[in-house]
Amino acid sequence: MTNLLSEEKSLPQKISEDIIALILEENLQPGDKLPNETILSERLNAGRSSVREAMKLLASRNIVTIRQGSGTYIASSPGMVDDPLGFTFIGNKQKLINDLLEVRFLLEPPIAAMAATRADKKDIKKITALCDEVEDLLKKHEDHTQKDIDFHAAIALSSKNVVVPRLVPVINSSIPLFVETTRGTLLDETIETHREIADAIAAHDPLRAQDAMYLHLVYNRKRIQMIGK
C-alpha cells in the first residue's frame, strides 16, 4: 500500500519532468504559451488532473506562469524565483549590503569585460538605451531603480555565458538596497560610470569595461561606508 501511495505521489513530479523535456524539445521561450491540458494529456499519456498538479509544481518552481482564463505560459525567467538566496530573511540589512557589494566586486567587473568582448550590435544598442534612460531618470530625480537593474541585467546577458544570467538575481537584489541606502546621492557618479561602462562595451574594450565597472562599485562602497559610520 505504501509503495502504491508513493508512486501516486510521484506521478505529478514525473509528468512535470516530462513537460520540462517537452519545453526543451520544442525550444519554447519565456512568454510562449504551452499547449492546453487536453493536448498535454494526450501527448504525455496522462490524466488531466495529473497534468494540472504537475503544472502547479512547475508554477511553484517559477518555470511556468498560470493565467486564469488565458492559459499557461513559460515564465519570464524560468526556474528563477524572485529571492533565490533568501535575502528577505537576513535581518541585518547593513551587513547584507556590504556583503552583497563584496560579491558584486567578484562578479561584475569580469562580467563587463566578457560583455565588451562578446556583445553584438543588438546588445550594445540595448545597453546604451538603458544607460540613456537611467541618466534621464536621475537628472529628473525620478526612481531609476528598475532601469538600473535592467542595465546590469543587459550587460550580464551580453556576456553570452549561460551561467552569468543566473547570477543576476544577486546583483538585482542589491541594487534597490543600494539606491535606498545612498538616497540618490551618487547621481553624477552613477551617470559618469554607467556611461563609461556602456561606451567601453560598445568599443569592445574589455579592460576599460572592467575598470569602469570596478570604479562604479568603488563609488557605491565609499558612499555606503560613509553612511555606515
trRosetta pair geometry for C-beta under 8 A, 3 or more apart (Angstrom, degrees):
i j d omega theta_ij theta_ji phi_ij phi_ji
1 4 5.8 -56 -153 34 32 112
1 5 6.5 29 152 -17 66 105
2 5 5.9 -57 -151 37 31 109
2 6 6.2 34 151 -23 65 107
3 6 5.4 -54 -148 35 32 115
3 7 6.4 34 153 -21 66 103
4 7 5.7 -53 -151 34 32 111
4 8 6.4 32 151 -20 65 104
5 8 5.6 -53 -149 35 34 112
5 9 6.3 34 153 -19 66 105
6 9 5.8 -55 -151 35 30 111
6 10 6.4 21 155 -15 64 111
7 10 5.9 -63 -147 40 30 107
7 11 6.9 53 151 -47 62 91
8 11 5.9 -33 -160 -5 34 119
9 12 7.8 -57 178 26 38 95
9 13 7.7 26 135 -4 64 115
10 13 5.0 -60 -161 43 57 119
10 14 5.9 60 143 -27 82 101
11 14 5.7 -54 -147 34 32 110
11 15 6.3 28 156 -16 66 106
11 46 7.6 153 174 -143 105 118
11 50 5.4 -66 134 -141 117 124
11 53 8.0 59 95 79 90 134
12 15 5.6 -55 -144 40 34 111
12 16 6.2 41 153 -26 66 103
12 50 5.7 -151 -83 -163 71 71
12 53 3.8 -79 -108 111 140 112
12 54 4.5 -161 -163 -69 74 66
12 56 7.7 -18 -177 51 141 96
12 57 5.8 142 142 -19 110 135
13 16 5.6 -50 -149 31 30 114
13 17 6.8 30 151 -17 62 102
13 54 7.5 -164 -59 -114 13 83
13 57 6.6 -169 -96 -147 57 170
14 17 5.7 -55 -156 34 34 112
14 18 6.6 35 146 -20 66 103
15 18 5.3 -50 -150 35 38 115
15 19 6.4 41 150 -22 67 100
15 44 6.0 82 -141 158 91 149
15 46 5.2 85 -108 -125 127 173
15 50 5.5 134 -26 145 159 101
15 51 6.1 -125 166 -97 145 51
15 53 7.7 86 59 76 134 87
15 54 3.8 -96 97 -77 108 149
16 19 5.6 -49 -150 32 34 113
16 20 6.6 38 149 -20 63 101
16 54 4.1 -168 -63 -161 74 90
16 55 7.7 -171 -102 -56 88 25
16 57 4.6 -70 -81 85 152 129
16 58 5.2 -176 -145 -54 105 92
17 20 5.6 -47 -150 33 35 114
17 21 6.5 40 149 -20 63 102
18 21 5.5 -51 -152 34 34 115
18 22 6.5 38 148 -22 65 103
18 44 5.1 110 125 -132 144 118
18 46 7.8 153 62 -24 153 139
18 54 7.9 -29 48 -161 94 156
19 22 5.4 -50 -150 34 36 115
19 23 6.4 42 149 -23 65 101
19 34 7.6 15 -165 -147 111 143
19 40 7.0 12 -104 -153 103 128
19 44 7.3 -30 -67 -77 73 147
19 51 8.0 118 -68 -146 126 80
19 54 6.0 141 -11 142 135 127
19 55 7.5 150 -100 -82 174 65
19 58 6.3 -69 90 -64 139 148
20 23 5.5 -48 -150 31 34 115
20 24 6.5 30 152 -15 64 104
20 58 7.4 -177 -62 -112 89 116
20 63 6.8 -53 -96 -172 97 154
21 24 5.9 -57 -151 39 31 109
21 25 6.0 33 151 -22 66 110
22 25 5.5 -54 -141 38 30 114
22 26 6.0 15 163 -6 66 111
22 40 7.9 173 68 -129 174 92
22 43 7.1 80 -112 128 141 137
22 44 7.6 -75 -47 -72 139 105
23 26 6.3 -64 -142 46 22 99
23 28 4.8 -80 -152 43 72 117
23 34 7.5 -46 -89 -102 94 107
23 63 7.7 -145 -12 169 172 112
23 74 6.6 128 -145 -99 124 115
23 78 7.9 162 155 -139 151 158
24 27 7.2 22 -178 -77 33 44
28 32 4.3 -145 -165 81 90 144
28 34 7.1 33 -149 -87 167 72
28 74 5.2 168 134 -49 110 141
29 32 5.1 101 54 -22 61 118
29 74 6.4 171 110 74 25 152
30 74 5.1 -126 -112 111 34 106
30 75 6.5 -47 -129 101 91 39
30 76 4.9 73 -171 -137 130 33
30 77 7.0 14 -104 -60 141 30
30 78 6.4 -144 -84 -28 89 93
31 73 6.1 -18 -155 179 25 124
31 74 6.3 -31 23 65 27 91
31 76 6.9 47 -53 -97 81 67
32 73 6.6 159 81 -154 32 78
32 74 5.0 28 50 11 81 119
33 71 5.2 32 -153 111 113 142
33 72 7.1 112 -158 77 67 48
33 73 5.3 -46 -98 -97 55 79
34 40 7.1 22 153 -68 109 128
34 64 6.6 -20 -18 -127 140 131
34 71 7.0 -176 54 160 72 105
34 72 4.6 -30 44 92 118 100
34 73 6.8 -163 -3 -94 83 24
34 74 7.1 122 -49 -47 93 72
35 39 3.8 -97 166 90 124 132
35 40 5.2 157 89 -53 105 80
35 43 7.1 83 71 -1 156 141
36 39 5.4 91 56 14 69 102
36 40 7.0 -138 101 -3 32 95
36 71 6.5 -87 -91 -127 80 103
37 40 5.8 -63 -144 42 27 109
37 41 6.0 33 157 -26 66 107
37 48 5.0 62 159 -147 118 97
37 51 5.3 142 -147 100 81 135
37 52 6.4 9 -121 -67 129 83
37 55 8.0 -72 -95 -27 91 144
38 41 5.8 -53 -150 30 27 114
38 42 6.7 22 154 -15 61 105
38 48 6.9 -10 -85 -99 51 118
39 42 5.9 -58 -154 37 32 109
39 43 6.2 25 154 -15 67 110
40 43 5.7 -57 -140 41 32 108
40 44 5.7 5 168 3 69 116
40 46 7.7 -34 133 57 82 107
40 51 5.1 130 105 -147 119 140
41 44 6.6 -70 -136 51 19 92
41 45 7.9 66 166 -106 52 6
41 46 5.6 -114 -138 75 61 66
41 47 6.5 -14 -139 -177 114 12
41 48 4.9 -38 -76 -76 143 67
41 51 5.3 -98 -75 -26 78 146
42 45 7.5 16 -175 -73 26 46
44 51 6.9 138 56 -93 138 106
46 50 4.8 -107 169 84 111 128
46 51 5.6 134 100 -56 116 88
46 54 7.8 35 128 -13 158 142
47 50 4.5 91 63 6 87 105
47 51 7.0 -151 96 -6 45 86
48 51 5.5 -52 -148 36 36 114
48 52 6.3 42 151 -25 66 103
49 52 5.5 -50 -150 32 33 116
49 53 6.6 32 152 -17 64 103
50 53 5.7 -52 -149 36 33 110
50 54 6.3 37 150 -22 65 105
51 54 5.5 -53 -149 35 32 115
51 55 6.5 36 151 -23 64 103
52 55 5.7 -52 -153 31 31 113
52 56 6.8 34 148 -21 62 101
53 56 5.6 -49 -154 30 37 114
53 57 6.7 40 148 -19 64 101
54 57 5.6 -52 -156 33 36 115
54 58 6.5 34 148 -17 67 105
55 58 5.5 -54 -147 39 35 111
55 59 6.2 39 151 -23 67 104
55 64 6.3 -67 -155 76 79 147
55 66 6.3 92 153 -78 116 122
55 72 5.8 -88 -148 -111 129 154
56 59 5.6 -50 -145 35 31 114
56 60 6.5 35 152 -22 63 103
56 66 7.8 -16 -91 -26 55 150
57 60 5.8 -54 -152 32 31 111
57 61 6.7 16 152 -7 63 108
58 61 5.8 -64 -151 45 33 104
58 63 4.3 -80 -171 64 88 115
58 64 4.5 39 124 16 118 107
59 62 7.4 34 -177 -79 36 30
59 63 7.4 -91 -69 49 24 71
59 64 5.5 -59 -77 77 67 83
59 65 6.8 101 -126 -111 90 28
59 66 5.3 -35 -92 -9 141 107
61 79 6.2 -13 150 -119 98 57
61 81 7.7 -95 -166 -58 37 102
62 75 5.0 123 172 -153 68 174
62 77 7.1 -1 147 83 122 78
62 78 7.0 169 125 -149 75 33
62 79 6.2 168 86 -82 88 5
62 80 6.2 -88 105 67 137 36
62 81 4.9 171 -7 -84 144 63
62 82 7.9 171 -89 -24 153 66
63 74 7.5 -54 161 -145 61 66
63 75 5.9 -171 162 8 11 119
63 78 5.0 43 -138 -158 58 90
63 79 5.5 36 -87 -62 81 66
64 72 5.2 13 173 179 131 104
64 73 6.5 148 -161 77 78 36
64 74 6.2 -60 -109 -108 67 34
64 75 5.9 -143 -106 -33 9 87
64 78 7.9 24 -56 -120 44 95
65 72 7.2 163 79 -156 43 58
65 73 5.0 -21 60 65 93 91
65 74 7.7 16 15 104 86 14
65 75 5.0 119 -34 -94 93 71
65 76 7.7 31 -29 -15 138 75
66 72 5.2 -22 -104 -105 67 85
67 70 3.9 -20 105 55 116 122
67 71 6.3 10 58 54 95 46
67 72 7.4 175 21 -89 70 33
67 73 6.6 23 -3 2 113 110
70 73 8.0 -20 118 -29 113 111
74 78 5.9 -39 -178 -72 92 119
75 78 4.9 136 60 -89 96 56
75 79 7.7 169 62 -7 131 42
75 80 8.0 -168 116 46 130 71
77 80 4.1 -52 133 55 113 120
80 84 6.3 -60 -158 -57 70 131
80 166 6.7 -156 -88 -133 123 70
80 169 6.3 -170 -175 -45 117 130
81 84 5.2 134 58 -79 87 72
82 169 7.8 156 -179 -134 27 122
83 86 6.1 92 140 -89 104 24
83 87 5.8 -126 -156 36 105 82
83 88 5.2 8 -166 -19 166 107
83 169 7.6 164 -121 -179 26 127
83 173 6.8 97 -119 -107 73 136
84 169 5.3 86 20 98 113 163
85 169 7.1 160 -3 116 100 118
85 170 6.8 54 -9 -92 147 80
85 173 7.5 -141 44 29 110 163
86 89 5.1 -29 171 31 96 111
86 90 7.4 110 122 -29 78 88
87 90 5.5 -48 -158 18 51 115
87 96 6.3 107 -157 -158 99 135
87 100 7.9 35 -121 -76 136 125
87 173 5.3 132 27 161 158 144
90 93 7.4 124 108 -85 91 48
90 95 7.6 -120 165 81 118 100
90 96 4.8 125 111 -82 136 124
92 95 4.2 26 121 23 119 114
92 96 6.3 154 97 -21 66 87
93 96 5.2 -52 -144 37 37 118
93 97 6.3 43 155 -25 68 100
93 177 6.6 -159 -174 -142 104 119
94 97 5.9 -49 -152 30 30 111
94 98 6.7 25 152 -13 62 106
94 228 6.0 124 -163 -117 120 104
95 98 5.7 -57 -150 40 35 110
95 99 6.0 29 156 -16 69 111
96 99 5.9 -60 -142 42 27 107
96 100 6.0 30 158 -21 65 109
96 177 7.0 -104 107 -149 108 164
97 100 5.9 -55 -145 36 25 111
97 101 6.4 29 154 -23 61 106
97 174 7.0 124 -131 -150 58 92
97 177 5.2 -154 -95 142 96 126
97 178 6.7 140 -147 -79 107 65
97 181 5.9 60 -124 -42 159 162
97 224 6.0 -159 138 -151 125 138
98 101 5.7 -55 -152 32 29 114
98 102 6.8 36 149 -23 62 99
98 224 6.8 174 -83 137 72 134
98 228 7.6 45 -65 -81 119 157
99 102 5.5 -43 -154 26 38 116
99 103 6.8 34 149 -15 64 102
100 103 5.7 -57 -155 38 37 110
100 104 6.3 40 147 -23 69 104
100 170 7.0 -180 -145 177 90 80
100 173 7.3 -129 -128 93 142 91
100 174 3.9 173 153 -101 142 127
100 177 7.1 92 45 65 156 144
101 104 5.4 -49 -145 34 35 114
101 105 6.6 42 153 -23 64 98
101 174 7.1 160 -63 -170 57 143
101 178 7.8 114 -80 -89 101 116
101 217 6.7 145 -162 -168 88 101
101 220 6.4 -165 -124 114 120 117
101 221 5.7 136 172 -90 144 89
101 224 6.8 -155 -53 45 156 162
102 105 5.9 -53 -158 29 31 113
102 106 7.0 28 146 -16 62 104
103 106 5.6 -54 -156 34 39 114
103 107 6.1 18 154 -7 71 114
103 170 5.9 -93 126 169 138 131
104 107 5.9 -67 -138 48 31 101
104 108 5.1 6 -178 -8 75 122
104 170 7.6 -173 -74 130 72 101
104 171 6.2 105 -110 -109 98 80
104 174 6.4 -119 -54 74 128 162
104 217 5.7 -180 116 -120 114 129
105 108 7.2 -41 -97 37 16 95
105 109 7.1 10 -165 -6 49 112
105 214 7.3 62 -140 -129 80 75
105 217 5.6 164 -86 141 76 155
107 110 7.0 -96 -174 47 28 97
107 111 5.9 17 157 -21 73 122
107 167 6.1 -160 -144 145 142 140
107 170 7.0 112 -3 90 167 134
107 171 7.0 -127 98 -64 140 106
108 111 5.3 -58 -139 38 35 115
108 112 6.2 39 162 -23 70 102
108 152 7.4 -47 -124 -149 120 109
108 155 8.0 47 -153 107 87 138
108 171 6.7 111 -77 -106 111 126
108 213 5.1 -151 135 169 99 129
108 217 6.5 145 67 -55 135 132
109 112 5.8 -52 -149 32 31 112
109 113 6.6 33 152 -19 63 104
109 210 4.4 64 178 -160 90 76
109 211 7.6 64 -144 -58 113 21
109 213 4.6 176 -99 87 58 116
109 214 4.6 31 -93 -61 130 87
109 217 7.5 -85 -49 8 96 136
110 113 5.4 -52 -150 35 38 116
110 114 6.4 41 152 -20 68 101
110 210 6.6 29 -82 -119 34 111
111 114 5.6 -51 -151 35 34 112
111 115 6.4 37 149 -22 65 105
111 155 6.4 90 131 131 106 101
111 156 5.7 -20 -178 -106 136 66
111 159 5.3 -69 -158 -72 74 140
111 164 5.8 137 -124 -149 110 129
111 213 7.6 -175 64 -163 82 171
112 115 5.5 -51 -148 35 33 115
112 116 6.5 37 152 -23 64 103
112 155 5.9 -17 -100 180 69 132
112 197 6.0 -84 -141 -149 132 103
112 200 7.4 40 163 92 111 127
112 201 6.9 -103 -168 -71 77 105
112 206 7.9 140 116 -153 68 61
112 209 4.2 -161 147 149 98 99
112 210 5.5 163 81 -86 106 44
112 212 6.9 -141 160 68 153 92
112 213 3.9 -176 -13 -32 156 144
113 116 5.7 -51 -150 31 32 113
113 117 6.7 28 152 -16 63 106
113 206 3.9 60 -160 -171 80 95
113 207 7.0 43 -119 -70 108 30
113 209 5.5 163 -85 81 44 108
113 210 4.1 12 -61 -62 107 107
114 117 5.8 -60 -153 37 33 110
114 118 5.9 -11 164 12 70 118
114 158 7.8 148 109 106 81 74
114 159 3.9 40 109 -139 124 93
114 160 7.3 -143 158 39 106 77
114 161 6.2 -18 166 -18 155 120
114 164 7.3 -155 81 -71 153 159
114 206 7.4 62 -49 -129 22 114
115 118 6.5 -77 -132 54 24 86
115 119 5.1 37 176 -48 71 111
115 123 7.3 -154 -163 156 92 136
115 127 7.7 116 168 -81 134 154
115 155 4.9 -57 -73 -167 167 72
115 156 7.6 -59 -70 -69 122 14
115 158 3.9 61 -140 97 96 111
115 159 5.0 -54 -65 -70 71 64
115 201 5.1 -28 121 -125 105 120
115 209 6.6 -148 70 169 94 154
116 119 6.7 -18 -105 9 17 112
116 200 5.7 -46 -103 135 130 86
116 201 4.7 -117 -91 -114 70 55
116 203 7.5 -11 -153 72 105 67
116 204 5.6 131 170 -147 75 33
116 205 5.7 -74 -175 65 137 35
116 206 4.3 176 79 -86 125 54
116 208 7.3 149 -128 63 160 83
116 209 3.8 -164 -47 -6 134 150
116 210 7.8 -93 10 -30 138 74
117 204 6.7 83 -108 -160 28 83
117 206 5.1 14 -49 -71 93 121
118 158 6.5 155 89 157 89 69
118 159 6.2 72 54 -165 133 28
118 160 4.3 -113 153 12 146 125
119 123 3.9 -134 -157 95 89 135
119 124 5.3 111 141 -56 124 81
119 127 7.2 -30 -146 -6 149 141
119 158 4.0 4 -96 -173 95 122
119 201 5.4 47 12 175 156 103
119 202 7.9 -65 95 -84 140 37
119 204 7.4 -149 52 -93 93 77
120 123 5.2 101 49 8 61 103
120 124 7.2 -123 104 -4 32 92
120 158 7.9 -153 19 -141 60 89
121 124 5.7 -57 -147 38 31 111
121 125 6.2 35 154 -23 66 106
122 125 5.7 -53 -149 33 29 114
122 126 6.6 27 154 -17 63 106
123 126 5.9 -62 -155 36 30 109
123 127 6.3 26 154 -16 67 109
123 154 7.0 153 -161 173 75 91
123 157 7.1 -161 -125 101 107 93
123 158 4.0 116 -171 -110 138 107
123 201 7.8 -103 125 157 106 125
124 127 5.8 -54 -143 39 31 110
124 128 6.1 30 158 -18 65 110
124 158 7.8 100 -59 -128 53 142
124 201 6.3 -176 -111 121 84 98
124 202 4.8 106 -155 -106 121 75
125 128 6.0 -59 -147 39 25 110
125 129 6.2 26 155 -21 62 110
126 129 5.7 -55 -145 36 29 112
126 130 6.3 25 157 -15 64 107
126 154 5.0 -154 122 -149 113 136
127 130 6.0 -59 -149 39 28 108
127 131 6.3 34 151 -24 63 107
127 151 6.9 84 -146 -151 65 70
127 154 5.0 -179 -84 121 72 127
127 155 6.2 84 -115 -73 121 72
127 158 6.6 -16 -51 -38 129 151
127 198 5.2 175 137 -126 102 89
127 201 5.9 -31 108 84 165 147
127 202 7.6 -156 81 -57 122 88
128 131 5.5 -52 -148 33 31 117
128 132 6.5 35 151 -20 64 103
128 198 5.2 123 -96 -178 60 126
128 202 6.4 54 -66 -71 117 129
129 132 5.7 -53 -154 33 32 114
129 133 6.5 31 150 -19 65 106
130 133 5.5 -51 -145 36 36 113
130 134 6.3 38 155 -20 67 102
130 147 6.0 177 -160 -175 83 86
130 150 5.3 -146 -133 109 134 102
130 151 4.2 178 134 -90 125 77
130 154 5.7 166 8 9 154 151
131 134 6.0 -52 -148 34 28 110
131 135 6.4 28 153 -18 62 109
131 151 6.2 105 -71 -129 58 123
131 194 5.1 167 -137 149 91 105
131 195 6.1 123 176 -92 128 53
131 197 7.6 -172 -101 72 127 93
131 198 4.1 -37 -55 -53 159 155
132 135 5.8 -59 -151 38 28 112
132 136 6.3 30 153 -22 65 108
133 136 5.7 -52 -146 34 31 114
133 137 6.4 28 156 -16 64 106
133 144 7.9 153 129 -141 76 95
133 147 4.8 -132 115 -154 114 143
134 137 5.9 -59 -150 39 29 109
134 138 6.2 30 154 -21 65 108
134 144 5.0 87 -145 -172 69 127
134 147 4.8 -172 -78 119 75 115
134 148 5.5 98 -120 -78 125 68
134 151 5.7 -16 -38 -45 140 145
134 190 7.3 -113 149 146 120 113
134 191 7.7 -176 114 -99 95 63
134 194 5.9 -112 85 -174 140 169
135 138 5.8 -56 -147 35 29 112
135 139 6.3 26 157 -17 64 108
135 191 5.0 86 -119 -128 92 97
135 194 6.9 -160 -60 82 92 135
135 195 7.2 51 -73 -62 135 102
136 139 6.0 -59 -149 37 27 109
136 140 6.4 15 155 -8 63 112
137 140 5.8 -65 -147 45 30 105
137 142 4.6 -95 -159 74 80 97
137 143 6.9 -55 179 83 126 31
137 144 3.8 147 101 -87 131 95
137 147 6.1 145 4 37 149 146
138 141 7.4 27 -179 -78 34 35
138 142 7.9 -92 -58 48 18 65
138 144 5.4 -13 -59 -37 75 154
138 184 7.5 168 -141 -151 80 95
138 187 5.1 153 176 -145 113 85
138 190 6.3 -172 -105 84 156 125
138 191 5.9 -150 80 -64 152 102
139 187 7.8 119 -79 -173 46 117
139 191 7.7 67 -54 -88 91 141
141 184 6.9 65 -140 -178 77 153
143 146 7.5 51 132 6 101 89
144 147 5.2 -67 -168 53 71 109
144 148 5.3 80 131 -35 90 103
144 179 7.4 -165 68 -126 80 137
145 148 5.7 -61 -150 33 26 113
145 149 6.5 27 154 -19 64 104
145 175 6.3 138 -158 130 78 105
145 176 5.3 48 -158 -99 133 76
145 179 5.1 -122 -95 25 95 170
146 149 5.5 -51 -152 34 34 114
146 150 6.4 36 149 -20 65 105
147 150 5.3 -49 -145 37 36 115
147 151 6.4 47 150 -28 64 100
148 151 5.6 -47 -151 27 32 117
148 152 6.8 24 154 -10 63 103
148 175 5.4 174 111 -172 115 135
148 179 6.9 157 41 -67 159 128
148 190 7.8 -43 -113 -168 122 131
149 152 6.2 -61 -153 40 30 104
149 153 6.1 29 151 -19 66 112
149 171 7.9 143 -138 119 70 90
149 172 4.9 59 -146 -132 110 86
149 175 5.2 -173 -79 61 80 157
149 176 7.8 -1 -61 -43 120 83
150 153 5.5 -57 -143 40 31 113
150 154 6.2 37 156 -25 66 105
151 154 5.9 -54 -151 30 25 111
151 155 6.9 25 151 -17 60 104
151 194 6.6 -19 174 -144 155 116
152 155 5.7 -51 -153 33 36 113
152 156 6.6 39 149 -20 65 104
152 168 7.3 148 120 -144 95 92
152 171 5.2 -146 143 147 139 135
152 172 7.2 -175 82 -76 124 64
152 175 6.8 -164 14 -69 146 137
153 156 5.5 -53 -151 35 35 114
153 157 6.4 34 152 -18 67 104
153 165 7.4 59 -161 -134 80 85
153 168 5.2 60 -115 -154 81 140
153 171 7.6 176 -70 87 64 126
153 172 6.8 32 -66 -75 106 110
154 157 5.8 -52 -147 37 32 111
154 158 6.4 35 152 -24 63 107
155 158 5.6 -56 -151 33 31 115
155 159 7.4 49 148 -37 59 90
155 197 7.1 -33 -98 158 143 124
155 201 6.9 -124 -123 -80 92 155
156 159 5.9 -38 -168 3 38 116
156 164 5.0 -168 -170 143 87 105
156 165 5.3 130 131 -92 113 58
156 167 7.2 -154 -146 69 134 88
156 168 4.9 177 76 -83 171 105
156 171 7.2 -172 -55 28 137 152
157 164 7.8 -171 -77 99 26 111
157 165 5.5 48 -87 -86 69 117
158 201 6.8 47 122 -165 157 135
159 164 4.6 13 67 47 144 170
161 164 4.1 81 79 -9 107 114
161 165 7.9 171 85 -9 69 74
162 165 7.2 -53 -166 28 35 102
162 166 7.7 30 144 -12 60 110
163 166 5.6 -65 -167 36 47 114
163 167 6.8 42 143 -22 76 104
164 167 5.6 -59 -156 31 39 111
164 168 7.4 65 146 -46 64 85
165 168 5.3 -15 -162 -17 48 122
166 169 7.8 -29 174 7 42 99
167 170 5.5 -34 177 20 71 118
167 171 7.2 65 129 -12 79 100
168 171 5.4 -59 -156 41 48 110
168 172 5.6 46 150 -23 80 109
169 172 5.3 -54 -131 43 34 113
169 173 5.8 34 169 -22 69 107
170 173 6.5 -55 -145 33 19 106
170 174 6.9 12 154 -15 55 112
171 174 6.1 -71 -159 35 29 107
171 175 6.8 36 153 -35 67 102
172 175 6.0 -47 -153 14 33 114
173 176 7.4 -54 -168 30 34 100
173 177 7.4 27 145 -8 61 115
174 177 5.5 -66 -159 44 45 114
174 178 5.9 45 149 -25 79 106
175 178 5.7 -55 -144 35 32 110
175 179 6.2 31 158 -19 67 105
176 179 5.7 -53 -143 37 32 112
176 180 6.1 31 158 -18 66 109
177 180 5.8 -58 -146 40 27 110
177 181 6.0 23 157 -18 65 112
178 181 5.8 -59 -141 40 28 108
178 182 5.9 8 167 -3 67 112
178 220 5.6 -22 -153 -150 132 121
178 224 7.2 -65 -130 -72 80 121
179 182 6.5 -63 -137 47 21 96
179 184 7.1 33 -168 -65 77 63
180 183 7.2 14 176 -73 30 57
181 223 8.0 129 116 120 96 102
181 224 5.9 32 127 -113 137 88
181 227 6.1 155 169 89 92 163
182 185 5.2 -125 167 40 83 90
182 186 5.1 -12 160 -7 147 108
182 220 7.1 -91 -56 -136 143 68
182 223 4.8 37 -119 132 109 139
182 224 6.8 -63 -70 -68 92 71
182 227 7.1 -132 -98 -33 50 145
184 187 6.1 29 170 -61 77 94
185 223 6.2 166 83 -147 115 132
186 189 4.5 -65 -168 57 85 114
186 190 4.9 93 123 -34 95 99
186 219 5.8 117 -144 145 125 116
186 220 6.8 -3 -90 -89 169 60
186 223 5.6 -87 -64 -44 113 162
187 190 6.2 -62 -148 33 18 107
187 191 6.5 14 158 -14 59 109
188 191 5.8 -58 -149 38 30 111
188 192 6.1 28 156 -19 66 112
189 192 5.8 -57 -143 39 28 112
189 193 6.1 14 165 -8 66 111
189 216 7.8 143 152 -129 91 55
189 219 4.2 171 166 -160 141 153
190 193 6.4 -61 -138 44 24 99
190 194 5.8 25 163 -19 63 114
190 216 7.5 69 -123 -145 52 94
190 219 7.5 -159 -63 107 57 145
191 194 6.1 -59 -142 38 21 110
191 195 6.3 20 160 -18 60 111
192 195 6.1 -64 -155 35 23 109
192 196 6.4 18 153 -17 63 110
193 196 5.5 -52 -144 38 36 112
193 197 6.3 41 154 -22 67 102
193 212 5.9 154 -161 -180 74 81
193 213 7.8 116 172 -101 108 27
193 215 5.5 -158 -118 100 118 98
193 216 3.7 155 149 -87 143 85
193 219 6.4 -148 -26 9 148 141
194 197 5.7 -54 -150 34 30 112
194 198 6.3 27 154 -16 65 108
194 216 7.0 94 -59 -112 54 130
195 198 5.8 -56 -147 39 31 110
195 199 6.1 29 156 -18 66 110
196 199 5.8 -54 -141 39 29 110
196 200 6.2 31 158 -22 63 108
196 208 7.6 -125 171 164 91 95
196 212 4.0 -164 118 -132 106 126
196 215 7.4 -6 81 63 148 133
197 200 5.9 -60 -149 35 25 110
197 201 6.5 22 155 -16 63 107
197 209 6.1 72 -149 -147 62 73
197 212 4.4 -175 -75 120 63 127
197 213 5.6 82 -109 -68 117 75
197 216 6.5 -4 -48 -39 127 142
198 201 6.0 -57 -150 37 29 108
198 202 6.2 29 153 -19 65 109
199 202 5.5 -55 -146 38 31 114
199 203 6.2 23 155 -13 66 110
200 203 5.8 -60 -145 43 29 106
200 205 4.9 -94 -160 69 77 100
200 206 8.0 119 158 -96 107 10
200 208 3.9 -159 -130 110 119 102
200 209 3.8 178 119 -72 125 69
200 211 7.9 -179 -109 52 162 85
200 212 5.3 -172 -4 2 146 143
201 204 7.4 29 -180 -77 35 36
201 205 8.0 -98 -65 44 18 66
201 209 5.3 85 -64 -107 68 132
203 208 7.0 -4 74 65 127 146
205 208 3.9 20 119 28 121 121
205 209 6.2 149 89 -21 68 87
206 209 5.6 -58 -144 38 31 111
206 210 6.1 32 158 -22 67 106
207 210 5.7 -52 -147 35 30 112
207 211 6.4 28 155 -16 64 107
208 211 5.9 -56 -146 38 29 110
208 212 6.2 31 155 -22 64 108
209 212 5.7 -54 -145 36 29 112
209 213 6.4 27 157 -16 64 106
210 213 6.0 -58 -150 37 28 108
210 214 6.3 31 151 -22 63 108
211 214 5.5 -54 -148 35 32 115
211 215 6.3 32 154 -19 66 105
212 215 5.8 -53 -149 36 30 111
212 216 6.5 38 149 -25 62 104
213 216 5.4 -48 -150 30 35 119
213 217 6.7 30 153 -14 64 104
214 217 6.0 -61 -156 39 31 107
214 218 6.4 37 146 -26 66 105
215 218 5.3 -48 -145 31 36 117
215 219 6.6 41 155 -21 65 98
216 219 6.1 -52 -158 29 29 111
216 220 6.9 27 146 -15 60 106
217 220 5.4 -52 -152 37 39 116
217 221 6.2 41 150 -22 69 104
218 221 5.6 -53 -146 36 32 112
218 222 6.3 34 155 -21 65 104
219 222 5.9 -53 -148 33 28 111
219 223 6.5 23 157 -15 63 109
220 223 6.1 -63 -151 38 27 107
220 224 6.1 22 156 -16 66 113
221 224 5.8 -59 -143 40 28 109
221 225 6.2 30 158 -20 65 108
222 225 5.9 -58 -149 36 26 111
222 226 6.5 28 153 -21 63 106
223 226 5.7 -53 -151 33 32 113
223 227 6.5 28 153 -16 65 106
224 227 5.8 -54 -148 38 32 110
224 228 6.1 34 153 -24 65 110
225 228 5.6 -56 -144 36 30 114
225 229 6.9 40 155 -34 62 98
226 229 6.1 -49 -160 14 31 113
